[in-house]
Amino acid sequence: MKFKKEMLLLYAVTDRKWTGEKTLYQQVEEALKGGATLIQLREKNMSQEEFLKEAREITELCHRYGTALIINDNVEVALKSGADGVHVGIEDTPVKEIRKMVPGDFIIGATAKTTEQAQRAEQEGADYIGVGAVFPSPTKKNAIRITLEQLKKISGSVRIPAVAIGGITYENADTLRGGGMAGMAVVSAVFGAADIKKETARLKKKIRETV
């Protein structure tokens, strides 16, 4: 699926700890029904074989809704599952190395906490950058915080679009107005909601008004 910056508007990142009585598959489908524009499948404690099986199922689901799927960190799983791309952190495989291994339309996202990291990601062939944590994050308690001014500076330092991430909720999303990002990536604000479909739609409207 060809990358467009509009995909970043409401970027939903999975987290298995929020599944409760629902399966992750059910949760993702509810988020898609609510209008999530991009899904990232993140699994830190799963075997390669299990991750690949799940990635294939979620890829098929996302494509049925016309939405791209990004795999967190794992290039091999992304390629074998037919997913649309991968997102890598600062300590993961460099973007330039991934670019050599993947098809031309494969989407690569990279985390950037400084203008230097953002510019390097762009030069190496990233399609977008993830900037954060913009708020304290329940998912990554030791994440370095980024101020609104830093978000704006990092987003404005590159031509590729940026997505803000880290502790974003319906209540605080509009305080990022003027941050220069194309969208927001959320975890618990979507997957921790009692009614995922309804909350995704509500949050999407707020994000659209903010960006």
mmCIF file of the C-alpha atoms, coordinates in Angstrom:
data_MODEL
# 
_entry.id   MODEL 
# 
loop_
_atom_site.group_PDB 
_atom_site.id 
_atom_site.type_symbol 
_atom_site.label_atom_id 
_atom_site.label_alt_id 
_atom_site.label_comp_id 
_atom_site.label_asym_id 
_atom_site.label_entity_id 
_atom_site.label_seq_id 
_atom_site.pdbx_PDB_ins_code 
_atom_site.Cartn_x 
_atom_site.Cartn_y 
_atom_site.Cartn_z 
_atom_site.occupancy 
_atom_site.B_iso_or_equiv 
_atom_site.pdbx_formal_charge 
_atom_site.auth_seq_id 
_atom_site.auth_comp_id 
_atom_site.auth_asym_id 
_atom_site.auth_atom_id 
_atom_site.pdbx_PDB_model_num 
ATOM 1   C CA . MET A 1 1   ? 0.000   0.000   0.000  1.00 0.00 ? 1   MET A CA 1 
ATOM 2   C CA . LYS A 1 2   ? 1.486   3.327   -1.065 1.00 0.00 ? 2   LYS A CA 1 
ATOM 3   C CA . PHE A 1 3   ? 2.275   5.651   1.847  1.00 0.00 ? 3   PHE A CA 1 
ATOM 4   C CA . LYS A 1 4   ? 0.311   8.893   2.214  1.00 0.00 ? 4   LYS A CA 1 
ATOM 5   C CA . LYS A 1 5   ? 0.704   11.293  5.133  1.00 0.00 ? 5   LYS A CA 1 
ATOM 6   C CA . GLU A 1 6   ? -3.084  11.088  5.755  1.00 0.00 ? 6   GLU A CA 1 
ATOM 7   C CA . MET A 1 7   ? -2.452  7.558   7.034  1.00 0.00 ? 7   MET A CA 1 
ATOM 8   C CA . LEU A 1 8   ? -0.851  9.073   10.151 1.00 0.00 ? 8   LEU A CA 1 
ATOM 9   C CA . LEU A 1 9   ? -3.976  10.941  11.330 1.00 0.00 ? 9   LEU A CA 1 
ATOM 10  C CA . LEU A 1 10  ? -5.061  8.328   13.886 1.00 0.00 ? 10  LEU A CA 1 
ATOM 11  C CA . TYR A 1 11  ? -2.272  5.787   14.187 1.00 0.00 ? 11  TYR A CA 1 
ATOM 12  C CA . ALA A 1 12  ? -3.385  3.009   16.567 1.00 0.00 ? 12  ALA A CA 1 
ATOM 13  C CA . VAL A 1 13  ? -0.618  0.957   18.219 1.00 0.00 ? 13  VAL A CA 1 
ATOM 14  C CA . THR A 1 14  ? -1.604  -2.369  19.765 1.00 0.00 ? 14  THR A CA 1 
ATOM 15  C CA . ASP A 1 15  ? -0.777  -3.436  23.307 1.00 0.00 ? 15  ASP A CA 1 
ATOM 16  C CA . ARG A 1 16  ? -1.822  -6.901  24.456 1.00 0.00 ? 16  ARG A CA 1 
ATOM 17  C CA . LYS A 1 17  ? -2.232  -5.815  28.099 1.00 0.00 ? 17  LYS A CA 1 
ATOM 18  C CA . TRP A 1 18  ? -5.499  -4.051  27.174 1.00 0.00 ? 18  TRP A CA 1 
ATOM 19  C CA . THR A 1 19  ? -7.173  -7.088  25.582 1.00 0.00 ? 19  THR A CA 1 
ATOM 20  C CA . GLY A 1 20  ? -9.224  -8.184  28.632 1.00 0.00 ? 20  GLY A CA 1 
ATOM 21  C CA . GLU A 1 21  ? -12.136 -10.329 27.465 1.00 0.00 ? 21  GLU A CA 1 
ATOM 22  C CA . LYS A 1 22  ? -11.598 -9.484  23.778 1.00 0.00 ? 22  LYS A CA 1 
ATOM 23  C CA . THR A 1 23  ? -8.967  -10.875 21.434 1.00 0.00 ? 23  THR A CA 1 
ATOM 24  C CA . LEU A 1 24  ? -6.438  -8.529  19.890 1.00 0.00 ? 24  LEU A CA 1 
ATOM 25  C CA . TYR A 1 25  ? -8.008  -9.295  16.504 1.00 0.00 ? 25  TYR A CA 1 
ATOM 26  C CA . GLN A 1 26  ? -11.428 -8.141  17.786 1.00 0.00 ? 26  GLN A CA 1 
ATOM 27  C CA . GLN A 1 27  ? -9.905  -4.979  19.245 1.00 0.00 ? 27  GLN A CA 1 
ATOM 28  C CA . VAL A 1 28  ? -8.138  -4.094  15.996 1.00 0.00 ? 28  VAL A CA 1 
ATOM 29  C CA . GLU A 1 29  ? -11.334 -4.637  14.029 1.00 0.00 ? 29  GLU A CA 1 
ATOM 30  C CA . GLU A 1 30  ? -13.234 -2.300  16.366 1.00 0.00 ? 30  GLU A CA 1 
ATOM 31  C CA . ALA A 1 31  ? -10.531 0.358   15.913 1.00 0.00 ? 31  ALA A CA 1 
ATOM 32  C CA . LEU A 1 32  ? -10.779 -0.043  12.129 1.00 0.00 ? 32  LEU A CA 1 
ATOM 33  C CA . LYS A 1 33  ? -14.571 0.291   12.280 1.00 0.00 ? 33  LYS A CA 1 
ATOM 34  C CA . GLY A 1 34  ? -14.067 3.478   14.300 1.00 0.00 ? 34  GLY A CA 1 
ATOM 35  C CA . GLY A 1 35  ? -11.857 4.942   11.592 1.00 0.00 ? 35  GLY A CA 1 
ATOM 36  C CA . ALA A 1 36  ? -8.239  4.232   12.613 1.00 0.00 ? 36  ALA A CA 1 
ATOM 37  C CA . THR A 1 37  ? -6.112  5.312   9.639  1.00 0.00 ? 37  THR A CA 1 
ATOM 38  C CA . LEU A 1 38  ? -3.075  3.120   10.391 1.00 0.00 ? 38  LEU A CA 1 
ATOM 39  C CA . ILE A 1 39  ? -2.454  0.137   12.667 1.00 0.00 ? 39  ILE A CA 1 
ATOM 40  C CA . GLN A 1 40  ? 0.877   -0.825  14.209 1.00 0.00 ? 40  GLN A CA 1 
ATOM 41  C CA . LEU A 1 41  ? 1.190   -4.362  15.543 1.00 0.00 ? 41  LEU A CA 1 
ATOM 42  C CA . ARG A 1 42  ? 3.556   -4.349  18.512 1.00 0.00 ? 42  ARG A CA 1 
ATOM 43  C CA . GLU A 1 43  ? 4.493   -7.617  20.235 1.00 0.00 ? 43  GLU A CA 1 
ATOM 44  C CA . LYS A 1 44  ? 7.486   -7.698  22.568 1.00 0.00 ? 44  LYS A CA 1 
ATOM 45  C CA . ASN A 1 45  ? 6.971   -11.088 24.223 1.00 0.00 ? 45  ASN A CA 1 
ATOM 46  C CA . MET A 1 46  ? 5.931   -13.422 21.429 1.00 0.00 ? 46  MET A CA 1 
ATOM 47  C CA . SER A 1 47  ? 7.904   -16.059 19.550 1.00 0.00 ? 47  SER A CA 1 
ATOM 48  C CA . GLN A 1 48  ? 8.784   -15.319 15.914 1.00 0.00 ? 48  GLN A CA 1 
ATOM 49  C CA . GLU A 1 49  ? 6.437   -18.089 14.741 1.00 0.00 ? 49  GLU A CA 1 
ATOM 50  C CA . GLU A 1 50  ? 3.459   -16.812 16.803 1.00 0.00 ? 50  GLU A CA 1 
ATOM 51  C CA . PHE A 1 51  ? 4.144   -13.217 15.810 1.00 0.00 ? 51  PHE A CA 1 
ATOM 52  C CA . LEU A 1 52  ? 4.196   -14.149 12.120 1.00 0.00 ? 52  LEU A CA 1 
ATOM 53  C CA . LYS A 1 53  ? 0.903   -16.065 12.389 1.00 0.00 ? 53  LYS A CA 1 
ATOM 54  C CA . GLU A 1 54  ? -0.762  -13.136 14.140 1.00 0.00 ? 54  GLU A CA 1 
ATOM 55  C CA . ALA A 1 55  ? 0.738   -10.606 11.697 1.00 0.00 ? 55  ALA A CA 1 
ATOM 56  C CA . ARG A 1 56  ? -0.705  -12.500 8.725  1.00 0.00 ? 56  ARG A CA 1 
ATOM 57  C CA . GLU A 1 57  ? -4.177  -12.503 10.298 1.00 0.00 ? 57  GLU A CA 1 
ATOM 58  C CA . ILE A 1 58  ? -4.054  -8.802  11.220 1.00 0.00 ? 58  ILE A CA 1 
ATOM 59  C CA . THR A 1 59  ? -2.657  -7.868  7.782  1.00 0.00 ? 59  THR A CA 1 
ATOM 60  C CA . GLU A 1 60  ? -5.603  -9.581  6.096  1.00 0.00 ? 60  GLU A CA 1 
ATOM 61  C CA . LEU A 1 61  ? -8.002  -7.810  8.468  1.00 0.00 ? 61  LEU A CA 1 
ATOM 62  C CA . CYS A 1 62  ? -6.479  -4.353  7.911  1.00 0.00 ? 62  CYS A CA 1 
ATOM 63  C CA . HIS A 1 63  ? -6.437  -4.786  4.139  1.00 0.00 ? 63  HIS A CA 1 
ATOM 64  C CA . ARG A 1 64  ? -10.104 -5.767  4.190  1.00 0.00 ? 64  ARG A CA 1 
ATOM 65  C CA . TYR A 1 65  ? -10.759 -2.302  5.659  1.00 0.00 ? 65  TYR A CA 1 
ATOM 66  C CA . GLY A 1 66  ? -8.370  -0.610  3.203  1.00 0.00 ? 66  GLY A CA 1 
ATOM 67  C CA . THR A 1 67  ? -5.920  0.249   5.988  1.00 0.00 ? 67  THR A CA 1 
ATOM 68  C CA . ALA A 1 68  ? -2.167  -0.359  6.101  1.00 0.00 ? 68  ALA A CA 1 
ATOM 69  C CA . LEU A 1 69  ? -0.466  -2.442  8.796  1.00 0.00 ? 69  LEU A CA 1 
ATOM 70  C CA . ILE A 1 70  ? 2.933   -1.532  10.232 1.00 0.00 ? 70  ILE A CA 1 
ATOM 71  C CA . ILE A 1 71  ? 4.958   -4.056  12.257 1.00 0.00 ? 71  ILE A CA 1 
ATOM 72  C CA . ASN A 1 72  ? 6.976   -2.794  15.212 1.00 0.00 ? 72  ASN A CA 1 
ATOM 73  C CA . ASP A 1 73  ? 10.727  -3.504  14.950 1.00 0.00 ? 73  ASP A CA 1 
ATOM 74  C CA . ASN A 1 74  ? 10.542  -6.867  13.148 1.00 0.00 ? 74  ASN A CA 1 
ATOM 75  C CA . VAL A 1 75  ? 11.425  -6.528  9.449  1.00 0.00 ? 75  VAL A CA 1 
ATOM 76  C CA . GLU A 1 76  ? 11.338  -10.278 8.819  1.00 0.00 ? 76  GLU A CA 1 
ATOM 77  C CA . VAL A 1 77  ? 7.792   -10.639 10.173 1.00 0.00 ? 77  VAL A CA 1 
ATOM 78  C CA . ALA A 1 78  ? 6.697   -7.559  8.215  1.00 0.00 ? 78  ALA A CA 1 
ATOM 79  C CA . LEU A 1 79  ? 7.995   -8.975  4.927  1.00 0.00 ? 79  LEU A CA 1 
ATOM 80  C CA . LYS A 1 80  ? 6.794   -12.554 5.434  1.00 0.00 ? 80  LYS A CA 1 
ATOM 81  C CA . SER A 1 81  ? 3.318   -11.541 6.624  1.00 0.00 ? 81  SER A CA 1 
ATOM 82  C CA . GLY A 1 82  ? 2.608   -9.190  3.716  1.00 0.00 ? 82  GLY A CA 1 
ATOM 83  C CA . ALA A 1 83  ? 2.345   -6.203  6.075  1.00 0.00 ? 83  ALA A CA 1 
ATOM 84  C CA . ASP A 1 84  ? 2.849   -2.754  4.564  1.00 0.00 ? 84  ASP A CA 1 
ATOM 85  C CA . GLY A 1 85  ? 5.832   -1.614  6.565  1.00 0.00 ? 85  GLY A CA 1 
ATOM 86  C CA . VAL A 1 86  ? 7.849   -1.486  9.748  1.00 0.00 ? 86  VAL A CA 1 
ATOM 87  C CA . HIS A 1 87  ? 8.531   1.067   12.483 1.00 0.00 ? 87  HIS A CA 1 
ATOM 88  C CA . VAL A 1 88  ? 11.962  1.102   14.093 1.00 0.00 ? 88  VAL A CA 1 
ATOM 89  C CA . GLY A 1 89  ? 13.314  2.736   17.218 1.00 0.00 ? 89  GLY A CA 1 
ATOM 90  C CA . ILE A 1 90  ? 16.623  4.533   17.631 1.00 0.00 ? 90  ILE A CA 1 
ATOM 91  C CA . GLU A 1 91  ? 18.439  1.355   18.761 1.00 0.00 ? 91  GLU A CA 1 
ATOM 92  C CA . ASP A 1 92  ? 16.910  -0.901  16.085 1.00 0.00 ? 92  ASP A CA 1 
ATOM 93  C CA . THR A 1 93  ? 18.124  -1.754  12.553 1.00 0.00 ? 93  THR A CA 1 
ATOM 94  C CA . PRO A 1 94  ? 19.058  1.501   10.746 1.00 0.00 ? 94  PRO A CA 1 
ATOM 95  C CA . VAL A 1 95  ? 16.596  2.725   8.121  1.00 0.00 ? 95  VAL A CA 1 
ATOM 96  C CA . LYS A 1 96  ? 19.266  2.628   5.372  1.00 0.00 ? 96  LYS A CA 1 
ATOM 97  C CA . GLU A 1 97  ? 19.845  -1.102  6.030  1.00 0.00 ? 97  GLU A CA 1 
ATOM 98  C CA . ILE A 1 98  ? 16.112  -1.858  5.909  1.00 0.00 ? 98  ILE A CA 1 
ATOM 99  C CA . ARG A 1 99  ? 15.722  0.108   2.657  1.00 0.00 ? 99  ARG A CA 1 
ATOM 100 C CA . LYS A 1 100 ? 18.177  -2.297  0.972  1.00 0.00 ? 100 LYS A CA 1 
ATOM 101 C CA . MET A 1 101 ? 16.094  -5.322  2.011  1.00 0.00 ? 101 MET A CA 1 
ATOM 102 C CA . VAL A 1 102 ? 12.558  -4.245  1.127  1.00 0.00 ? 102 VAL A CA 1 
ATOM 103 C CA . PRO A 1 103 ? 10.392  -3.418  -1.931 1.00 0.00 ? 103 PRO A CA 1 
ATOM 104 C CA . GLY A 1 104 ? 10.192  0.207   -3.066 1.00 0.00 ? 104 GLY A CA 1 
ATOM 105 C CA . ASP A 1 105 ? 6.693   0.845   -1.696 1.00 0.00 ? 105 ASP A CA 1 
ATOM 106 C CA . PHE A 1 106 ? 7.461   -0.668  1.725  1.00 0.00 ? 106 PHE A CA 1 
ATOM 107 C CA . ILE A 1 107 ? 6.707   1.890   4.456  1.00 0.00 ? 107 ILE A CA 1 
ATOM 108 C CA . ILE A 1 108 ? 9.424   2.671   6.998  1.00 0.00 ? 108 ILE A CA 1 
ATOM 109 C CA . GLY A 1 109 ? 8.776   4.758   10.081 1.00 0.00 ? 109 GLY A CA 1 
ATOM 110 C CA . ALA A 1 110 ? 11.514  5.794   12.511 1.00 0.00 ? 110 ALA A CA 1 
ATOM 111 C CA . THR A 1 111 ? 11.505  7.227   16.012 1.00 0.00 ? 111 THR A CA 1 
ATOM 112 C CA . ALA A 1 112 ? 13.158  10.641  16.344 1.00 0.00 ? 112 ALA A CA 1 
ATOM 113 C CA . LYS A 1 113 ? 13.724  12.545  19.586 1.00 0.00 ? 113 LYS A CA 1 
ATOM 114 C CA . THR A 1 114 ? 16.035  15.200  18.111 1.00 0.00 ? 114 THR A CA 1 
ATOM 115 C CA . THR A 1 115 ? 16.278  17.151  14.843 1.00 0.00 ? 115 THR A CA 1 
ATOM 116 C CA . GLU A 1 116 ? 19.501  15.251  14.064 1.00 0.00 ? 116 GLU A CA 1 
ATOM 117 C CA . GLN A 1 117 ? 17.743  11.882  14.382 1.00 0.00 ? 117 GLN A CA 1 
ATOM 118 C CA . ALA A 1 118 ? 14.820  13.144  12.274 1.00 0.00 ? 118 ALA A CA 1 
ATOM 119 C CA . GLN A 1 119 ? 17.105  14.398  9.511  1.00 0.00 ? 119 GLN A CA 1 
ATOM 120 C CA . ARG A 1 120 ? 19.120  11.167  9.507  1.00 0.00 ? 120 ARG A CA 1 
ATOM 121 C CA . ALA A 1 121 ? 15.919  9.108   9.231  1.00 0.00 ? 121 ALA A CA 1 
ATOM 122 C CA . GLU A 1 122 ? 14.813  11.225  6.265  1.00 0.00 ? 122 GLU A CA 1 
ATOM 123 C CA . GLN A 1 123 ? 18.215  10.964  4.534  1.00 0.00 ? 123 GLN A CA 1 
ATOM 124 C CA . GLU A 1 124 ? 18.245  7.181   5.001  1.00 0.00 ? 124 GLU A CA 1 
ATOM 125 C CA . GLY A 1 125 ? 14.827  6.777   3.385  1.00 0.00 ? 125 GLY A CA 1 
ATOM 126 C CA . ALA A 1 126 ? 12.198  6.840   6.136  1.00 0.00 ? 126 ALA A CA 1 
ATOM 127 C CA . ASP A 1 127 ? 8.646   7.700   5.063  1.00 0.00 ? 127 ASP A CA 1 
ATOM 128 C CA . TYR A 1 128 ? 7.678   9.294   8.374  1.00 0.00 ? 128 TYR A CA 1 
ATOM 129 C CA . ILE A 1 129 ? 9.028   9.939   11.876 1.00 0.00 ? 129 ILE A CA 1 
ATOM 130 C CA . GLY A 1 130 ? 7.441   9.222   15.254 1.00 0.00 ? 130 GLY A CA 1 
ATOM 131 C CA . VAL A 1 131 ? 8.175   11.993  17.770 1.00 0.00 ? 131 VAL A CA 1 
ATOM 132 C CA . GLY A 1 132 ? 7.668   11.621  21.508 1.00 0.00 ? 132 GLY A CA 1 
ATOM 133 C CA . ALA A 1 133 ? 6.917   10.985  24.245 1.00 0.00 ? 133 ALA A CA 1 
ATOM 134 C CA . VAL A 1 134 ? 4.806   14.144  24.198 1.00 0.00 ? 134 VAL A CA 1 
ATOM 135 C CA . PHE A 1 135 ? 3.142   13.202  27.518 1.00 0.00 ? 135 PHE A CA 1 
ATOM 136 C CA . PRO A 1 136 ? 4.027   10.686  30.256 1.00 0.00 ? 136 PRO A CA 1 
ATOM 137 C CA . SER A 1 137 ? 3.399   7.295   28.666 1.00 0.00 ? 137 SER A CA 1 
ATOM 138 C CA . PRO A 1 138 ? 1.840   4.355   30.562 1.00 0.00 ? 138 PRO A CA 1 
ATOM 139 C CA . THR A 1 139 ? 3.386   2.019   27.952 1.00 0.00 ? 139 THR A CA 1 
ATOM 140 C CA . LYS A 1 140 ? 6.965   3.320   28.213 1.00 0.00 ? 140 LYS A CA 1 
ATOM 141 C CA . LYS A 1 141 ? 7.485   4.676   31.722 1.00 0.00 ? 141 LYS A CA 1 
ATOM 142 C CA . ASN A 1 142 ? 11.147  5.616   31.099 1.00 0.00 ? 142 ASN A CA 1 
ATOM 143 C CA . ALA A 1 143 ? 10.467  7.420   27.802 1.00 0.00 ? 143 ALA A CA 1 
ATOM 144 C CA . ILE A 1 144 ? 12.157  10.809  27.382 1.00 0.00 ? 144 ILE A CA 1 
ATOM 145 C CA . ARG A 1 145 ? 9.607   13.645  27.270 1.00 0.00 ? 145 ARG A CA 1 
ATOM 146 C CA . ILE A 1 146 ? 9.394   16.021  24.304 1.00 0.00 ? 146 ILE A CA 1 
ATOM 147 C CA . THR A 1 147 ? 7.946   19.524  24.790 1.00 0.00 ? 147 THR A CA 1 
ATOM 148 C CA . LEU A 1 148 ? 5.482   21.085  22.317 1.00 0.00 ? 148 LEU A CA 1 
ATOM 149 C CA . GLU A 1 149 ? 8.280   23.411  21.173 1.00 0.00 ? 149 GLU A CA 1 
ATOM 150 C CA . GLN A 1 150 ? 10.596  20.440  20.548 1.00 0.00 ? 150 GLN A CA 1 
ATOM 151 C CA . LEU A 1 151 ? 7.820   18.596  18.700 1.00 0.00 ? 151 LEU A CA 1 
ATOM 152 C CA . LYS A 1 152 ? 7.325   21.603  16.446 1.00 0.00 ? 152 LYS A CA 1 
ATOM 153 C CA . LYS A 1 153 ? 11.082  21.984  15.867 1.00 0.00 ? 153 LYS A CA 1 
ATOM 154 C CA . ILE A 1 154 ? 11.635  18.282  15.072 1.00 0.00 ? 154 ILE A CA 1 
ATOM 155 C CA . SER A 1 155 ? 8.540   18.062  12.828 1.00 0.00 ? 155 SER A CA 1 
ATOM 156 C CA . GLY A 1 156 ? 9.624   21.181  10.961 1.00 0.00 ? 156 GLY A CA 1 
ATOM 157 C CA . SER A 1 157 ? 13.217  20.016  10.451 1.00 0.00 ? 157 SER A CA 1 
ATOM 158 C CA . VAL A 1 158 ? 12.280  17.446  7.769  1.00 0.00 ? 158 VAL A CA 1 
ATOM 159 C CA . ARG A 1 159 ? 10.113  17.212  4.646  1.00 0.00 ? 159 ARG A CA 1 
ATOM 160 C CA . ILE A 1 160 ? 8.638   13.829  5.623  1.00 0.00 ? 160 ILE A CA 1 
ATOM 161 C CA . PRO A 1 161 ? 5.576   13.905  7.935  1.00 0.00 ? 161 PRO A CA 1 
ATOM 162 C CA . ALA A 1 162 ? 5.724   13.397  11.685 1.00 0.00 ? 162 ALA A CA 1 
ATOM 163 C CA . VAL A 1 163 ? 3.360   11.633  14.056 1.00 0.00 ? 163 VAL A CA 1 
ATOM 164 C CA . ALA A 1 164 ? 3.255   12.603  17.742 1.00 0.00 ? 164 ALA A CA 1 
ATOM 165 C CA . ILE A 1 165 ? 3.264   9.729   20.245 1.00 0.00 ? 165 ILE A CA 1 
ATOM 166 C CA . GLY A 1 166 ? 3.310   9.123   23.981 1.00 0.00 ? 166 GLY A CA 1 
ATOM 167 C CA . GLY A 1 167 ? 0.477   9.316   26.493 1.00 0.00 ? 167 GLY A CA 1 
ATOM 168 C CA . ILE A 1 168 ? -1.963  11.010  24.085 1.00 0.00 ? 168 ILE A CA 1 
ATOM 169 C CA . THR A 1 169 ? -5.620  10.905  25.155 1.00 0.00 ? 169 THR A CA 1 
ATOM 170 C CA . TYR A 1 170 ? -8.874  12.564  24.104 1.00 0.00 ? 170 TYR A CA 1 
ATOM 171 C CA . GLU A 1 171 ? -8.429  15.014  26.998 1.00 0.00 ? 171 GLU A CA 1 
ATOM 172 C CA . ASN A 1 172 ? -4.906  16.220  26.133 1.00 0.00 ? 172 ASN A CA 1 
ATOM 173 C CA . ALA A 1 173 ? -4.756  15.828  22.321 1.00 0.00 ? 173 ALA A CA 1 
ATOM 174 C CA . ASP A 1 174 ? -5.775  19.418  21.575 1.00 0.00 ? 174 ASP A CA 1 
ATOM 175 C CA . THR A 1 175 ? -2.901  20.818  23.666 1.00 0.00 ? 175 THR A CA 1 
ATOM 176 C CA . LEU A 1 176 ? -0.597  19.673  20.831 1.00 0.00 ? 176 LEU A CA 1 
ATOM 177 C CA . ARG A 1 177 ? -2.124  22.231  18.462 1.00 0.00 ? 177 ARG A CA 1 
ATOM 178 C CA . GLY A 1 178 ? 0.639   23.905  16.447 1.00 0.00 ? 178 GLY A CA 1 
ATOM 179 C CA . GLY A 1 179 ? 3.033   20.963  16.872 1.00 0.00 ? 179 GLY A CA 1 
ATOM 180 C CA . GLY A 1 180 ? 3.415   20.543  13.122 1.00 0.00 ? 180 GLY A CA 1 
ATOM 181 C CA . MET A 1 181 ? 2.576   16.827  13.105 1.00 0.00 ? 181 MET A CA 1 
ATOM 182 C CA . ALA A 1 182 ? 0.379   15.077  10.518 1.00 0.00 ? 182 ALA A CA 1 
ATOM 183 C CA . GLY A 1 183 ? -1.335  12.922  13.146 1.00 0.00 ? 183 GLY A CA 1 
ATOM 184 C CA . MET A 1 184 ? -1.121  11.219  16.514 1.00 0.00 ? 184 MET A CA 1 
ATOM 185 C CA . ALA A 1 185 ? -0.221  7.678   17.537 1.00 0.00 ? 185 ALA A CA 1 
ATOM 186 C CA . VAL A 1 186 ? -2.186  6.270   20.462 1.00 0.00 ? 186 VAL A CA 1 
ATOM 187 C CA . VAL A 1 187 ? -2.202  3.056   22.456 1.00 0.00 ? 187 VAL A CA 1 
ATOM 188 C CA . SER A 1 188 ? -4.377  3.003   25.586 1.00 0.00 ? 188 SER A CA 1 
ATOM 189 C CA . ALA A 1 189 ? -6.598  5.888   24.389 1.00 0.00 ? 189 ALA A CA 1 
ATOM 190 C CA . VAL A 1 190 ? -7.990  3.427   21.833 1.00 0.00 ? 190 VAL A CA 1 
ATOM 191 C CA . PHE A 1 191 ? -7.238  -0.083  23.048 1.00 0.00 ? 191 PHE A CA 1 
ATOM 192 C CA . GLY A 1 192 ? -7.897  0.687   26.718 1.00 0.00 ? 192 GLY A CA 1 
ATOM 193 C CA . ALA A 1 193 ? -11.391 2.052   25.949 1.00 0.00 ? 193 ALA A CA 1 
ATOM 194 C CA . ALA A 1 194 ? -14.539 0.142   26.902 1.00 0.00 ? 194 ALA A CA 1 
ATOM 195 C CA . ASP A 1 195 ? -16.050 0.957   23.494 1.00 0.00 ? 195 ASP A CA 1 
ATOM 196 C CA . ILE A 1 196 ? -13.091 0.997   21.097 1.00 0.00 ? 196 ILE A CA 1 
ATOM 197 C CA . LYS A 1 197 ? -15.096 1.811   17.954 1.00 0.00 ? 197 LYS A CA 1 
ATOM 198 C CA . LYS A 1 198 ? -16.857 4.787   19.561 1.00 0.00 ? 198 LYS A CA 1 
ATOM 199 C CA . GLU A 1 199 ? -13.702 6.130   21.235 1.00 0.00 ? 199 GLU A CA 1 
ATOM 200 C CA . THR A 1 200 ? -11.658 5.813   18.017 1.00 0.00 ? 200 THR A CA 1 
ATOM 201 C CA . ALA A 1 201 ? -14.241 7.852   16.100 1.00 0.00 ? 201 ALA A CA 1 
ATOM 202 C CA . ARG A 1 202 ? -14.400 10.501  18.865 1.00 0.00 ? 202 ARG A CA 1 
ATOM 203 C CA . LEU A 1 203 ? -10.611 10.761  19.109 1.00 0.00 ? 203 LEU A CA 1 
ATOM 204 C CA . LYS A 1 204 ? -10.202 10.907  15.321 1.00 0.00 ? 204 LYS A CA 1 
ATOM 205 C CA . LYS A 1 205 ? -12.510 13.936  15.170 1.00 0.00 ? 205 LYS A CA 1 
ATOM 206 C CA . LYS A 1 206 ? -10.493 15.670  17.926 1.00 0.00 ? 206 LYS A CA 1 
ATOM 207 C CA . ILE A 1 207 ? -7.166  14.903  16.227 1.00 0.00 ? 207 ILE A CA 1 
ATOM 208 C CA . ARG A 1 208 ? -8.417  16.164  12.857 1.00 0.00 ? 208 ARG A CA 1 
ATOM 209 C CA . GLU A 1 209 ? -9.483  19.454  14.486 1.00 0.00 ? 209 GLU A CA 1 
ATOM 210 C CA . THR A 1 210 ? -6.091  19.737  16.221 1.00 0.00 ? 210 THR A CA 1 
ATOM 211 C CA . VAL A 1 211 ? -3.718  19.008  13.339 1.00 0.00 ? 211 VAL A CA 1 
# 
